């Protein structure tokens, strides 16, 4: 990834090994994940990793991601692929789950 992201809400960790993923998730206090794949994949390793760790997972309604997440108790298939609508749905879901900690960001992301 090139460039720099200046945001309290986004942290770029760079490359990692699969076995390092649980530690990264714990260190960064992550619980809700969004996989914005816009292509109907036949299998999604990242979705499988998130589900194996018990994370909340939001995906678009396409391919294997949709199929797996529909049957996952901590999953949400988003109603729209439009960026702002998807973000709003994810934020509202996070608030419903009481995962959104505004003190981490200082403000509502919208």
Buried (B, 14 or more C-beta within 10 A) or exposed (E): EEEEEEEEEEEEEEEEEEEEBEEEBEEEEBBBBBBEBEEEBEEBEBBEBBBEBEBBBBBBBBBBBBBBBEEBEBBBBBEEEEEEEBBBBBBEBBEEEEEBEEEEEEEEBE
